[in-house]
Amino acid sequence: MKQRLVLNQSLQWKMNQSLYQSIEILQLTGMELYDYMKQVAEENPLIEEVQPIDKELISQFRKTDYSIDEMNTAELTLYDQLKSNLYVLDIKDKSLLPLIIFGIDSLNEDGYLDIAMEDWADYCKVELTTVKRALSYIQLLEPAGIGARDLTECIQLQLKQMNIDAPYISTLMSEDIALLAEENSYQISLNYEITEEKAQKLIESIKLCHPKPGKLLTPTKTEFIIPEASIYKEDTEWKISFFNWSSPAIQINNQYNNQDLKGEAASFVKKKRKEVEMLQQALDYRSSTLEKVIRIIVEKQLPFFETGPKMLKPLTLSELSAQLDLHISTISRAIRQKYVQTVHGVIPLKYFLQREVQKGAGVASIVIKHILKELINLEDKSRPLSDEKIKQLMEERYQIKIARRTIMKYRDELQIPSSVKRKGANNNEK
């Protein structure tokens, strides 16, 4: 009985060790996997060579229009990381891009705008309103608070991301900052005619805000962003080509096979051979899991590949989990920092996972934001569209039925003023 228990425990340990290695390898990027395998090879004489990633081939790939983004610098700075995330904004007016990049370069290390708006406009020879539009895009980037002009605006941007409506925050920060420091929810509730519960929630939320959001973007060392696959159209069919470089191969040293080893030497070789087998199983598991996930993403998001971000469909980890019969945590690890090359650029897999705007709507939240921005950008500035009118246009033009409060919610998240304020701002410019 005791011997069987020891055997079972030994088997359980080996299974856990194998499972742990599979999970660890699954979440590694191509470059991380290569480094991991090189380290394993140094400790295992049976691994003769780890096939190197062809960086020259990747560099040649980079010269194409939609290329693999090679990072030659030692590290990605705050500015590099913000610029690399601009793709999520779907900026329709491409003339704004140079202004946005100028604005990002004008941030200080804390993430605050370090140039006066008027100076920015003068330097770039554009209207002040154009600069304001560029800044509004910068302030949509993560982490929330980036692009703020002062601490109050920094807190406001972060509270908006938390869906906390506090129009009095500017006054609170300037005139009653002592009450915040004292966490005096009672007096704040009296001063701003809100419940003490709401005042306490506001205090707790402000405590969660980071006064220097730029510090959250620490320099990140990296060499390459290596896509796992290329998704392209051939004739009328969409195809997926999985890159070999994303999963480095191993070559086995067979010189120990024919040697008559005994004792500790035989045990050592047996152990190392088992480690190679486990490594190969983990590599196969990584490849097969990623292939399954990417194929189902392409199947579900086919309209995106055909048309672009506006056709992105709602898709969640739970849906992928049910479809692939894989645990949510497995899929989450599989898509971690993994990219695919598409006609729309090199895009992280997590971008294809979007929540539904409201139950039964069948529309991803990011799509609503794309359409909302487009409608407002094209509106008659003298007669801005109301939230109700935007709701009607979405139903008429795109067959999207959503509540007016949903329009208002996403407009607020995009930091777009109401139609009344947009009209007022337009009148002031005249």
ABEGO torsion letter per residue (X at the ends): XAAAAAAAAAAAAAAAAAAAAAAAAAABBAAAAAAAAAAAAAABAABABBBBBBAAAAAAAAABABBBBBBABABBBAAAAAAAAAAAAGBABAAAAAAAAAAAAABBAAGBBABBAAAAAAAAGBBAAAAAAAAAAAAABOBBGBGBABAAAAAAAAAAAAGBBBAAAAAAAAAAAAAAAAGBAAAAAAAAGBBAAAAAAAAAAAAABBABAAAABBBBBBABBBBABBBBBBEABBBBBBBAAABBBBBBBAAAAABBBBEAAAAAAAAAAAAAAAAAAAAAAAAAAAAAAAAAAAAAAAAAAAAEAAABBBBBAAAAAAAAGBBAAAAAAAABGBBBBBAAEBBBAAAABBBBABBGAGBBAAAAAAAAAAAAAABBAABBBBAAAAAAAAAAAAGBBBBAAAAAAAAAAAGBBBAAAAAAAAAAAX
